[in-house]
Amino acid sequence: MASRASLSEHDSVIANINAVDVAVVFGNGKRAFECVLKYLRECDALEIRQAAIHCLCVVVIPNTPASETLTMVREIQPHVIEICTSATARYRHIIQNTSASGNATDAELVAKFLQACIQSLSQCSQLLRTKVQSEELLPSMLMVIETSLAVGEACFSLCQWVEQQFSHTAKGLSQLFTSTCSLLKLSMEHLDLVSFGSCSDILVESIKAIIARLQLVCKVVMCFDASLMFLTWKGLGKLVCGAKPLLDSNWMVQPLVANLCAAVEAKARECIQCAPIGQETPCSSYSKLLKVCRFLATLLVKLVREFEDLSYEFCADIVHLLVTVHSVCPPSSLAKEVAPAIAQDVDTNVLILREPLISTLLQSPPFLLRLVRGTDVQKSQHFGWALCLSSLAKFFSKLSDGMKDQLMEADSSQEGRSTSCPVLDAFFSCMRECYVDLRVPILLPGVMCNGQAQSPVTLYDHICTHLCTLVTSLSARHYNQLEVVLLKNLLGEDPYCSLLASDVWCFLARWGTNETCIQHVHLLANLLLKLPQSSSSAYLALCSLIRRLFLVLSLQAQASVLFPLPHHSFSFTPPSLSNAQMSVVESFSPVTPFRIKLWACLDLGSLPSAQSELSSCCVAAIMEELCKDAPNQTMLHEALQGLSSLRDLSVAQVAAQQAQNTIAAALMQLLVAMRQGKLTVAVACDVIRLFPLVLGHLPPQEYKTVCSNLCELAEYNPPLPVALELTSFLSQCGGLQIPTHLQSDVLQCLVGMFQCLLGHRDWLVHHHALEAFRSFAELTPFGEVVEQCIPHDMTEAVVSFLHTTPRRPYQDTLSDRDLLIHILTERHKFTTSMESNVLLTTPGTGVTCPPCLEDMALHNAIGTMKANWEQVIASHNKLTPTNIIELRTLCQSILQYIDGNT
């Protein structure tokens, strides 16, 4: 072997060698290859090594027999890659140490080397075309392509790094970038020439290496021109699908799909960022990104269909992509706000992959289980998860029975929790987490109906419709799990889950048979009778659902439920019932008072005899309890609630005149009991709430007695719920017909109540009193007493309130004054809820109440409100910064007003 010194003597020969000189100096064939390779191995000068590579690629290898070509290419491949990576590393080092771009020697060397690689690829392509009958050159060709891809990946990485870190020097790399693009295009062209027949182990290893290298190139060119991305991903997809019969696909599918999913997600985010706002004209980059997203999405669907049998390898990547891309694109609340036309473009080009992917993987248990369990779904991705579950419900009927059983049976595989039904629990989990998306105006495409145009629907309607579609695909054996999930969420604390469970249950009742609906009513009614009556969300949701299911029943079924006993009469004959059904409806008989709360939650508008029966039972229960020294407050509350359920009906529908007088007499007895201190705050509120219903049917003396007693009650400091009911009573007094001989006394009572409540030091009572005064002033024919209702020191405040914007119907907008009052009311009611079970103390008991809050107590209340204000905002953590500023400003105004009037 020659020494380093002797090698240096021939450096000039190697550096300036040409095709003729090689034959003269070294000879041809194997001897020439070994001589040049010797210099390549032992020489350190980059220029000499590059010249040696050029000599081998252009002169030596093309003139070598095909049987020896593979060996030669394999020998020089590591040297080619090492020279390129060394050159790019040296260039990075130069750029990092000197920000100036004057020294571009290494970049020029890399560009010259790329030109040599391009020439060698052209020569190999020519050899392949001239010897098409021989497959001996195919391994060499693949190895050259692999080498070119490795070199291209290194050069593209250098260009990307310089562009990101030192953009002012990026112009000096234009020749390098152009040469690399040419090399990449030529490599893809030669790769298209490869036909996959029976391949040897060497060819298989070369194909694997090319696939691995091409994936790296695809990741690097993401930040460059879209044409490069089309070129690389298209070539990769064609190569993978074409070589599938030859390769063990397990090793390449997961990283390939993962990289493609990452590319789709990255381009989708970039597309949303470039999307125009408002009526702006879309830029060219946005249009290109849409095409890129459409191409990548189509390629992903194609690969998933091709490798569907290996879905267990990449199901996690597909689920992550679906839930992420739908959560960052319109119409998600986390997405950038764009025009409807832009949102439609995104849906057509980016979000189009949801249903094709889910329909392709319907027979993949790992994918379906991962989708419904949502173990990797973040809180910010629940909107996308909800849309994916809706698409799954759309195709649920196409699943096999075994797959349905697997998705519907209890799942205890997840640590720390056990689900009764994975797919149904997934829907309700989305409802709990999509709080913001359910409240903001998000519109989605509705279900297409025959003969009707497709109309947009809210997210709640979208989920509810598809969940009902899923229910229709279930077998009878799944109804046990369905009823368990619906009942659990109906009685839960989340209002949207409770509403969804109620809607699905009603759909099930309408879609099923009348007997099924009767059984459901029986189940829920028995559950209602076992629950203590309260204002809890579970109790109210249960009452609402029973009312809705009752309306689904036919009139005959309703009557058979309410009047199963023969001594009751009704205008039609009930249907014949089986023994089982008769046992069901007999349990609903209202002959015992504790059934009143069940009747109170029903809509009896179509059954006048049922209304009469309910009022009679309620009055009987009230009279029975008032005869006791210690009345049962729960029984009184239930009876009064039963009468309140008839409140919205007209007098003719409620009962006859005699029944009205009976109700009025019962209320008068309750008024006496209230003055004697026998009623709790809750029952007293029920009594006051019913007085407007029967006030016009009282005898004149009792009419005056009611008004004077309520006025006397308002003059003292009643508990907050009672004071609020008094304001509600006053708001309904504007249209009351007052007997002529009682007008003077009754109006003075009303004036006294208004003066007490308008001057009340509790801010909530004061606000409701202002609302009641406005309603009274707008309707009352006695205009002369309107000014007398206002205390002298409150005239300016009342007039200012009346000149504000008229109260609008309640809208769910966070900037509305009504929402502020709603939030503060709920907070204030919570702090005083413990008072509702305390006996009401009135002047009639001989015990004088304090004449309103003392100053110290008032200041303590104001201080508590100030301290809790941030907690009120924190309890509604979905507010935007603008909403928070608005609420804080309004709260400060209220506090200043309270401080100024104390």
URDA-V127811 format. One record per pair of residues at least 6 apart in sequence whose C-alpha atoms are under 7 Angstrom apart, sorted by sequence separation. I is the first residue (numbers start at 1). J is the second residue. D is the distance in Angstrom with one decimal. If there is no record, write none. Layout:
BEGIN
i:I j:J d:D
i:I j:J d:D
END
This chain:
BEGIN
i:26 j:32 d:4.9
i:43 j:49 d:6.6
i:276 j:282 d:5.6
i:328 j:334 d:6.0
i:329 j:335 d:5.2
i:361 j:367 d:6.9
i:412 j:418 d:4.5
i:419 j:425 d:6.9
i:448 j:454 d:5.4
i:492 j:498 d:6.4
i:590 j:596 d:6.3
i:604 j:610 d:6.4
i:625 j:631 d:4.9
i:673 j:679 d:6.5
i:760 j:766 d:5.6
i:163 j:170 d:5.5
i:221 j:228 d:6.5
i:222 j:229 d:6.3
i:275 j:282 d:6.8
i:327 j:334 d:6.7
i:328 j:335 d:4.9
i:411 j:418 d:5.8
i:412 j:419 d:6.5
i:447 j:454 d:6.6
i:490 j:497 d:6.8
i:491 j:498 d:6.6
i:509 j:516 d:6.8
i:604 j:611 d:6.1
i:625 j:632 d:6.3
i:759 j:766 d:6.8
i:61 j:69 d:6.4
i:162 j:170 d:5.9
i:221 j:229 d:6.1
i:411 j:419 d:5.2
i:446 j:454 d:5.9
i:489 j:497 d:5.7
i:490 j:498 d:4.1
i:509 j:517 d:5.0
i:550 j:558 d:6.8
i:646 j:654 d:6.3
i:695 j:703 d:6.5
i:757 j:765 d:6.8
i:758 j:766 d:5.3
i:810 j:818 d:6.7
i:26 j:35 d:6.9
i:40 j:49 d:5.1
i:128 j:137 d:6.6
i:410 j:419 d:5.6
i:411 j:420 d:6.5
i:446 j:455 d:5.4
i:489 j:498 d:5.4
i:757 j:766 d:6.3
i:777 j:786 d:6.3
i:410 j:420 d:4.4
i:411 j:421 d:6.8
i:445 j:455 d:6.4
i:446 j:456 d:5.1
i:674 j:684 d:6.7
i:218 j:229 d:6.6
i:275 j:286 d:6.2
i:409 j:420 d:6.7
i:410 j:421 d:5.1
i:411 j:422 d:6.5
i:445 j:456 d:4.7
i:446 j:457 d:5.4
i:490 j:501 d:5.4
i:758 j:769 d:5.4
i:40 j:52 d:6.0
i:274 j:286 d:5.7
i:409 j:421 d:5.4
i:410 j:422 d:6.9
i:444 j:456 d:5.3
i:445 j:457 d:6.2
i:489 j:501 d:6.2
i:490 j:502 d:6.4
i:757 j:769 d:5.9
i:758 j:770 d:6.6
i:330 j:343 d:5.8
i:408 j:421 d:4.8
i:443 j:456 d:5.6
i:444 j:457 d:5.3
i:159 j:173 d:6.9
i:218 j:232 d:5.9
i:407 j:421 d:6.9
i:408 j:422 d:6.1
i:443 j:457 d:5.2
i:444 j:458 d:6.1
i:528 j:542 d:6.9
i:560 j:574 d:5.6
i:622 j:636 d:5.9
i:91 j:106 d:5.6
i:218 j:233 d:6.4
i:271 j:286 d:6.1
i:407 j:422 d:5.9
i:408 j:423 d:6.4
i:443 j:458 d:4.8
i:444 j:459 d:6.6
i:486 j:501 d:5.0
i:559 j:574 d:6.6
i:599 j:614 d:7.0
i:36 j:52 d:6.1
i:90 j:106 d:6.9
i:91 j:107 d:6.6
i:407 j:423 d:5.8
i:442 j:458 d:5.8
i:443 j:459 d:6.5
i:446 j:462 d:6.8
i:124 j:141 d:6.7
i:442 j:459 d:6.3
i:557 j:574 d:7.0
i:622 j:639 d:6.6
i:159 j:177 d:6.9
i:271 j:289 d:5.7
i:556 j:574 d:5.1
i:621 j:639 d:6.5
i:87 j:106 d:5.8
i:271 j:290 d:6.7
i:556 j:575 d:6.1
i:667 j:687 d:6.7
i:438 j:459 d:6.0
i:564 j:585 d:6.3
i:618 j:639 d:4.7
i:214 j:236 d:6.6
i:267 j:289 d:6.9
i:438 j:460 d:6.3
i:524 j:546 d:6.8
i:564 j:586 d:5.6
i:618 j:640 d:7.0
i:33 j:56 d:6.7
i:87 j:110 d:6.3
i:561 j:585 d:4.6
i:593 j:617 d:6.6
i:618 j:642 d:6.5
i:155 j:180 d:6.8
i:211 j:236 d:6.8
i:268 j:293 d:6.5
i:326 j:351 d:6.8
i:521 j:546 d:6.2
i:560 j:585 d:6.7
i:618 j:643 d:6.7
i:84 j:110 d:6.4
i:267 j:293 d:6.2
i:562 j:588 d:6.3
i:563 j:589 d:6.7
i:33 j:60 d:6.2
i:561 j:588 d:6.4
i:562 j:589 d:6.2
i:32 j:60 d:6.8
i:152 j:180 d:5.6
i:521 j:549 d:6.7
i:593 j:621 d:6.1
i:615 j:643 d:6.2
i:770 j:798 d:6.9
i:264 j:293 d:6.2
i:664 j:694 d:5.9
i:29 j:60 d:6.4
i:28 j:60 d:6.9
i:152 j:184 d:6.6
i:264 j:296 d:6.1
i:322 j:354 d:6.5
i:517 j:549 d:7.0
i:759 j:791 d:7.0
i:15 j:48 d:5.5
i:264 j:297 d:6.6
i:14 j:48 d:6.5
i:29 j:63 d:6.5
i:358 j:392 d:6.8
i:664 j:698 d:6.4
i:755 j:789 d:5.5
i:29 j:64 d:5.1
i:149 j:184 d:6.9
i:754 j:789 d:5.4
i:755 j:790 d:5.7
i:15 j:51 d:5.3
i:355 j:391 d:6.3
i:359 j:395 d:6.9
i:464 j:500 d:6.5
i:468 j:504 d:6.1
i:661 j:697 d:6.6
i:685 j:721 d:6.9
i:689 j:725 d:6.5
i:754 j:790 d:7.0
i:755 j:791 d:5.4
i:11 j:48 d:6.4
i:14 j:51 d:6.3
i:362 j:399 d:6.7
i:685 j:722 d:5.6
i:688 j:725 d:6.5
i:692 j:729 d:6.8
i:751 j:788 d:6.4
i:14 j:52 d:6.4
i:369 j:407 d:7.0
i:711 j:749 d:5.6
i:751 j:789 d:4.6
i:148 j:187 d:7.0
i:514 j:553 d:6.7
i:570 j:609 d:6.8
i:707 j:746 d:6.3
i:711 j:750 d:7.0
i:714 j:753 d:5.8
i:19 j:59 d:5.6
i:260 j:300 d:6.7
i:685 j:725 d:6.1
i:689 j:729 d:6.8
i:692 j:732 d:7.0
i:386 j:427 d:6.8
i:597 j:638 d:5.6
i:600 j:641 d:6.6
i:681 j:722 d:6.8
i:696 j:737 d:6.8
i:708 j:749 d:5.8
i:711 j:752 d:6.3
i:715 j:756 d:5.8
i:724 j:765 d:6.0
i:727 j:768 d:6.2
i:731 j:772 d:4.1
i:734 j:775 d:7.0
i:145 j:187 d:5.7
i:510 j:552 d:6.7
i:596 j:638 d:6.6
i:600 j:642 d:4.4
i:612 j:654 d:6.7
i:704 j:746 d:6.1
i:707 j:749 d:6.0
i:711 j:753 d:5.1
i:714 j:756 d:6.3
i:723 j:765 d:6.6
i:727 j:769 d:5.4
i:730 j:772 d:6.0
i:731 j:773 d:6.6
i:734 j:776 d:4.3
i:204 j:247 d:7.0
i:498 j:541 d:6.9
i:502 j:545 d:5.8
i:506 j:549 d:6.2
i:596 j:639 d:6.5
i:611 j:654 d:6.0
i:612 j:655 d:5.5
i:623 j:666 d:6.7
i:733 j:776 d:6.4
i:734 j:777 d:6.9
i:386 j:430 d:5.8
i:493 j:537 d:6.6
i:611 j:655 d:7.0
i:619 j:663 d:6.3
i:622 j:666 d:6.9
i:728 j:772 d:6.6
i:731 j:775 d:5.5
i:732 j:776 d:7.0
i:735 j:779 d:5.7
i:597 j:642 d:6.3
i:600 j:645 d:5.5
i:608 j:653 d:6.4
i:727 j:772 d:5.9
i:731 j:776 d:5.5
i:734 j:779 d:4.8
i:735 j:780 d:5.7
i:196 j:242 d:6.9
i:492 j:538 d:6.3
i:596 j:642 d:6.2
i:633 j:679 d:7.0
i:637 j:683 d:5.5
i:640 j:686 d:6.1
i:644 j:690 d:6.7
i:647 j:693 d:6.8
i:734 j:780 d:4.1
i:188 j:235 d:6.5
i:196 j:243 d:6.6
i:491 j:538 d:4.3
i:619 j:666 d:6.4
i:633 j:680 d:7.0
i:636 j:683 d:6.8
i:382 j:430 d:5.7
i:490 j:538 d:6.9
i:373 j:422 d:6.2
i:372 j:422 d:6.1
i:491 j:541 d:6.9
i:633 j:683 d:7.0
i:315 j:366 d:6.9
i:332 j:383 d:6.8
i:372 j:423 d:5.2
i:382 j:433 d:6.4
i:383 j:434 d:6.1
i:490 j:541 d:6.6
i:301 j:353 d:6.9
i:315 j:367 d:5.0
i:319 j:371 d:6.2
i:382 j:434 d:6.2
i:550 j:602 d:6.9
i:297 j:350 d:6.8
i:308 j:361 d:6.9
i:311 j:364 d:6.7
i:373 j:426 d:6.6
i:312 j:366 d:5.7
i:327 j:381 d:5.3
i:372 j:426 d:5.7
i:379 j:433 d:6.7
i:547 j:601 d:5.9
i:294 j:349 d:4.7
i:301 j:356 d:6.9
i:305 j:360 d:6.3
i:312 j:367 d:6.8
i:547 j:602 d:4.7
i:261 j:317 d:6.8
i:265 j:321 d:6.6
i:293 j:349 d:6.3
i:294 j:350 d:5.9
i:297 j:353 d:6.0
i:301 j:357 d:6.1
i:327 j:383 d:5.7
i:547 j:603 d:6.2
i:257 j:314 d:6.6
i:268 j:325 d:6.9
i:272 j:329 d:6.7
i:293 j:350 d:5.7
i:324 j:381 d:5.8
i:327 j:384 d:4.8
i:544 j:601 d:7.0
i:323 j:381 d:5.6
i:326 j:384 d:4.5
i:543 j:601 d:5.4
i:254 j:313 d:5.5
i:258 j:317 d:5.8
i:290 j:349 d:6.1
i:254 j:314 d:5.1
i:261 j:321 d:6.1
i:265 j:325 d:6.0
i:278 j:338 d:6.1
i:279 j:339 d:7.0
i:324 j:384 d:6.4
i:421 j:481 d:6.4
i:58 j:119 d:6.9
i:62 j:123 d:7.0
i:277 j:338 d:5.2
i:278 j:339 d:5.4
i:323 j:384 d:4.2
i:420 j:481 d:6.7
i:54 j:116 d:5.6
i:58 j:120 d:5.7
i:276 j:338 d:6.8
i:277 j:339 d:6.6
i:322 j:384 d:6.8
i:323 j:385 d:5.0
i:432 j:494 d:6.6
i:522 j:584 d:6.3
i:50 j:113 d:6.4
i:57 j:120 d:5.1
i:143 j:206 d:6.3
i:146 j:209 d:6.7
i:150 j:213 d:6.2
i:153 j:216 d:6.8
i:157 j:220 d:6.3
i:111 j:175 d:6.7
i:115 j:179 d:6.9
i:139 j:203 d:5.8
i:142 j:206 d:6.1
i:146 j:210 d:5.1
i:149 j:213 d:6.2
i:153 j:217 d:5.1
i:156 j:220 d:6.6
i:272 j:336 d:6.8
i:111 j:176 d:5.0
i:114 j:179 d:6.3
i:118 j:183 d:5.8
i:125 j:190 d:6.9
i:149 j:214 d:6.6
i:420 j:485 d:7.0
i:431 j:496 d:6.3
i:432 j:497 d:6.7
i:81 j:147 d:6.7
i:107 j:173 d:6.9
i:114 j:180 d:6.9
i:226 j:292 d:6.9
i:431 j:497 d:6.0
i:73 j:140 d:6.3
i:84 j:151 d:6.2
i:88 j:155 d:6.9
i:146 j:213 d:6.9
i:820 j:887 d:7.0
i:101 j:169 d:5.5
i:111 j:179 d:6.6
i:815 j:883 d:6.4
i:67 j:136 d:6.8
i:70 j:139 d:6.5
i:81 j:150 d:6.7
i:85 j:154 d:6.3
i:107 j:176 d:6.8
i:428 j:497 d:5.8
i:529 j:598 d:7.0
i:814 j:883 d:6.3
i:66 j:136 d:6.1
i:70 j:140 d:4.8
i:77 j:147 d:6.3
i:81 j:151 d:6.0
i:88 j:158 d:6.5
i:408 j:478 d:7.0
i:66 j:137 d:6.2
i:69 j:140 d:6.5
i:815 j:886 d:6.6
i:394 j:466 d:6.4
i:390 j:463 d:6.2
i:393 j:466 d:5.8
i:525 j:598 d:6.8
i:393 j:467 d:6.5
i:396 j:470 d:6.2
i:394 j:469 d:6.7
i:390 j:466 d:5.4
i:393 j:469 d:6.5
i:394 j:470 d:6.9
i:397 j:473 d:5.2
i:393 j:470 d:4.9
i:396 j:473 d:6.7
i:268 j:350 d:6.7
i:333 j:437 d:5.8
i:332 j:437 d:7.0
i:331 j:442 d:6.1
i:713 j:842 d:6.7
i:717 j:849 d:6.3
i:716 j:849 d:6.2
i:717 j:850 d:6.3
i:716 j:850 d:6.9
i:717 j:851 d:5.9
i:716 j:851 d:5.5
i:717 j:852 d:4.9
i:716 j:852 d:6.7
i:682 j:836 d:5.1
i:681 j:836 d:4.8
i:682 j:837 d:6.5
i:680 j:836 d:6.7
i:681 j:837 d:6.1
i:680 j:837 d:5.6
i:681 j:838 d:6.0
i:680 j:838 d:5.3
i:681 j:839 d:6.0
i:680 j:839 d:4.0
i:681 j:840 d:5.3
i:679 j:839 d:5.6
i:680 j:840 d:5.3
i:678 j:839 d:6.7
i:679 j:840 d:6.1
i:677 j:839 d:6.3
i:677 j:840 d:5.7
i:677 j:841 d:5.5
i:677 j:842 d:6.7
i:675 j:842 d:6.0
i:676 j:844 d:6.0
i:677 j:845 d:6.1
i:675 j:844 d:4.8
i:676 j:845 d:5.3
i:675 j:845 d:6.3
i:436 j:878 d:6.3
END
